[in-house]
Amino acid sequence: MALTITDECINCDVCEPECPNDAISMGEAFYQIAPERCTECVGHFDEPQCVQICPVACIPVHPDFVESKESLWAKYRRLQAEAGKPAVDQA
């Protein structure tokens, strides 16, 4: 699954630097998450870092991008390979 940022976002700027996949960027009105880059922090952390740090709880699962844990691991490995970084093994 990919996460999404709702229009309740207050543009506090805390989520963007926390994303290990560089999936968060400023949109037209508020921050947005690129679903093709979001792994919900699988491979990096036990919990999505943006959700943990968001002061207004505006980062739910994106209903249009439901993925299994296995597909999130595959996306993580693809992103790591594209970046020329080693991937950790699936836990």
C-alpha positions, 0 to 999 in steps of 0.5 A: 500500500502506498500512503497519501497526504490529505488536505488536512496537511498544514505544510509543517515540513516535518514529513518530507525529510523523514521519507527514506524513499524520497516519495514526499514532495510539495504539491500545489497546495500541500505535501503529496506522496508518490505512490510508486516510491512509497513502501510505507518504510518497509525495508527501512523502519518498522513503521511509516516515519511520516505517519509517526511524525505527522502532528495532524494525523493526515497520512492514511493508506491510499485506497487506490494503491493497496499492496501486499507486504511482499509487493512493498518489499519488491518495490523497496528492493527495486528502489534500492537497486535504482539508487545503487544501494544494497537492500536488506533481506526481508524480515 
